[in-house]
Amino acid sequence: MNIQFAPITKYFKLFFNTQAAGLYVLLFAISIAVATFIENDFGTSAAQKVIFKAWWFELLLLLFSISIVVNIFKFRMISQKKWSLLLFHSAIIVIFLGAGITRYFGFEGMMHIRENTASNNFLSSNTYLKFKVKKDGETYNFNEPVLFASLGNNNWQESYLIDGDLINVKVKAYIPNPKQTLTSTESGLPTLKIVVAGMNGREEYFISKGQTKRIRNVIYNFKNTELTGAINIVYSKDSLRFKTNKPLTQMVMATQKRDTIFPTHTYSLLKLRSLYSDGMNNFVFSEFNKKAKIILESESVKVKNESVTALTMDVSVNGTVQETTVYGSRGMSGRPQMVNFDDIDIAVSYGSKDIHLPFSIHLKKFILDKYPGTNSASSYASEVVLLDERNDTKMDFRIFMNNILNYEGYRFFQSSFDKDEKGTYLSVNNDYWGTLISYIGYALLTIGLIMVFFSKNTRFHQVLQKIKKIRAKSGTFILILLIQLHQAQFLPKLMTIVYIKTKMLT
């Protein structure tokens, strides 16, 4: 029986002995160092994808944890009452356990609230591909957690069967900090550039013949078949024309001439570099190319917190494939991109998803203090009211730096604020058990380190005793040497004095 398990025992000792534990620590340190350089050059998402959330990194921590447990029993820390070493080694296991719970069960995000309003949802810190499928009056919503980065494999594919229709989605390319350019080519298609005003200023979009796109709240249909509720665009006989079922105002930007275009059965002439408005949405058709191809390029590989990224993907329904590009970023809900088929419409977006709370936070007032004579913030706080209808709770609280609102495992931190100082951003964290277990691990680690200095059953105590013995021996040796040197120097002096006295007497 022992012979049968001998090979297993051999490999077990090979992977979980003291030397293996030292190797795991070395590899862990190297990984952390490499992750620092990756984060600096490619962004946090790349460091997470390649190292921190990679399977091999988790395996490394698991092997190291097992090796610690093996060494606890190997060196009989319990039976020999080596409590300080036992606490020190156990603390590492507890900390890893807390990190694992945080990794797989904890979540966090960002909540935005304006003054005198309440919110019961926040945007997740993780990114998702979100889908909204409409068919025969029914709407189906689902999402998939994803992590795309400038490094690593970004290939992703999934299939869904919805009411008898097979939907297949395949991500072909991930483009950080994308920039669209219009390039003339003989194989190109008639393409329009559409400019709209966004939260961060001017936003540019392109639509080619044969495409339908939703930009903000407006649907642009550049097809020969009309789409109800959309701005239908056609290109024929070197002329761009459009038709819509709602009135639009048109202002030629060069002459500032205004006209109103009412819905008709005929197509109206589309004027470039003119501002169109339906009362809610403003847009400009700024450029047109008869034969062009849209090229999407990356301006920078480093993904920052404010960076926008693009996903080029193929969406197919029952074998019919359409290519689309979806824009989004971490911390934002993302702009839905419409893909229309015969009897089914699919909206795809990329970004953070909404997480709903069982209670709400009402912002009474945001308070900002500035340094005298400057516009720089010295401190800021949020006066909030926590409202929970389930147990009729109404609690006033002031959130500011190092003053955290804790409620039912959720923790709210003061993060940022709106430019007009009328709104606040609260960082939301839900990781009660992961945080608690990690703190217990830190406490055990501290107690173990302190006990090392006082326990007699540690290597530190043994080394300390040896050092004391060496110092004692060194002190005796130095005393004898000094005496010998003193005597060696005194004898010649004595002989010299006797010789001089003898000469004087004679």
ZIGITA-V368243 format. One record per backbone hydrogen bond with DSSP energy under -0.5 kcal/mol. CO is the residue of the C=O (numbers start at 1). NH is the residue of the N-H. If there is no record, write none. Layout:
BEGIN
CO;NH + CO;NH
END
This chain:
BEGIN
1;5 + 2;6 + 3;6 + 5;9 + 6;10 + 7;11 + 8;12 + 9;13 + 10;14 + 11;15 + 12;16 + 13;17 + 17;21 + 18;22 + 19;23 + 20;24 + 21;25 + 22;26 + 23;27 + 24;28 + 25;29 + 26;30 + 27;31 + 28;32 + 29;33 + 30;34 + 31;35 + 32;36 + 33;37 + 34;38 + 35;39 + 36;40 + 37;41 + 38;42 + 38;43 + 39;43 + 42;303 + 43;47 + 44;48 + 45;49 + 46;50 + 47;51 + 47;52 + 48;53 + 51;54 + 54;58 + 55;59 + 56;60 + 57;61 + 58;62 + 59;63 + 60;64 + 61;65 + 62;66 + 63;67 + 64;68 + 65;69 + 66;70 + 67;71 + 68;72 + 69;73 + 70;74 + 71;75 + 72;77 + 73;76 + 76;80 + 77;82 + 78;81 + 81;83 + 82;86 + 83;87 + 84;88 + 85;89 + 86;90 + 87;91 + 88;92 + 89;93 + 90;94 + 91;95 + 92;96 + 93;97 + 94;98 + 95;99 + 96;100 + 97;101 + 98;102 + 99;103 + 100;104 + 101;105 + 101;106 + 102;106 + 107;430 + 108;125 + 109;428 + 110;123 + 111;426 + 113;424 + 114;117 + 117;363 + 119;361 + 120;357 + 122;355 + 123;110 + 127;146 + 128;130 + 128;351 + 129;144 + 130;349 + 131;142 + 132;347 + 133;140 + 134;345 + 135;138 + 138;135 + 140;133 + 142;131 + 144;129 + 146;127 + 152;154 + 156;171 + 158;169 + 160;162 + 160;167 + 161;163 + 162;165 + 165;162 + 165;167 + 166;168 + 166;318 + 167;160 + 168;316 + 169;158 + 170;172 + 170;314 + 171;156 + 173;312 + 174;176 + 175;178 + 175;310 + 176;300 + 177;299 + 179;297 + 181;183 + 181;295 + 183;293 + 185;188 + 189;292 + 190;209 + 191;289 + 192;194 + 192;207 + 193;286 + 193;287 + 194;205 + 195;284 + 196;198 + 196;203 + 198;201 + 201;198 + 203;196 + 205;194 + 207;192 + 208;211 + 211;222 + 213;215 + 213;220 + 214;216 + 215;218 + 218;215 + 218;220 + 219;221 + 219;231 + 220;213 + 220;222 + 221;223 + 221;233 + 222;210 + 222;211 + 227;230 + 230;232 + 231;221 + 232;243 + 234;241 + 236;239 + 239;236 + 240;270 + 241;234 + 242;268 + 243;232 + 248;261 + 249;277 + 250;259 + 251;253 + 251;275 + 252;256 + 252;257 + 257;252 + 259;250 + 260;262 + 261;248 + 268;242 + 269;271 + 270;272 + 271;274 + 273;253 + 274;276 + 274;285 + 275;251 + 276;283 + 277;249 + 281;278 + 282;197 + 283;276 + 284;195 + 284;286 + 285;273 + 287;193 + 289;191 + 291;185 + 292;189 + 293;183 + 293;295 + 294;296 + 295;181 + 295;297 + 297;179 + 297;299 + 301;303 + 302;304 + 303;44 + 304;307 + 308;177 + 308;178 + 309;328 + 310;175 + 311;313 + 311;326 + 312;172 + 312;173 + 313;324 + 314;170 + 315;322 + 316;168 + 317;320 + 319;321 + 320;317 + 322;315 + 324;313 + 326;311 + 327;335 + 327;350 + 328;309 + 329;332 + 329;352 + 332;352 + 334;336 + 336;338 + 337;348 + 339;346 + 344;341 + 345;134 + 346;339 + 346;348 + 347;132 + 348;337 + 349;130 + 351;128 + 353;124 + 355;122 + 360;387 + 361;119 + 362;364 + 362;385 + 363;116 + 363;117 + 365;383 + 367;381 + 369;378 + 369;379 + 371;374 + 376;371 + 379;369 + 381;367 + 382;384 + 382;399 + 383;364 + 383;365 + 384;397 + 385;362 + 385;387 + 386;388 + 386;395 + 387;360 + 388;391 + 388;393 + 393;388 + 395;386 + 397;384 + 397;399 + 398;400 + 399;382 + 400;403 + 402;404 + 403;400 + 404;406 + 405;412 + 407;410 + 409;431 + 410;407 + 411;413 + 411;429 + 412;405 + 413;415 + 413;427 + 416;425 + 418;421 + 422;115 + 423;418 + 424;113 + 425;415 + 425;416 + 426;111 + 427;413 + 428;109 + 429;411 + 430;107 + 431;435 + 432;436 + 433;437 + 434;438 + 435;439 + 436;440 + 437;441 + 438;442 + 439;443 + 440;444 + 441;445 + 442;446 + 443;447 + 444;448 + 445;449 + 446;450 + 447;451 + 448;452 + 449;453 + 450;453 + 451;454 + 451;455 + 458;462 + 459;463 + 460;464 + 461;465 + 462;466 + 463;467 + 464;468 + 465;469 + 466;470 + 467;471 + 468;472 + 469;473 + 470;474 + 471;475 + 472;476 + 473;477 + 474;478 + 475;479 + 476;480 + 477;481 + 478;482 + 479;483 + 480;484 + 481;485 + 482;486 + 483;487 + 484;488 + 485;489 + 486;490 + 487;491 + 488;492 + 489;493 + 490;494 + 491;495 + 492;496 + 493;497 + 494;498 + 495;499 + 496;500 + 497;501 + 498;502 + 499;503 + 500;504 + 501;505 + 502;506
END
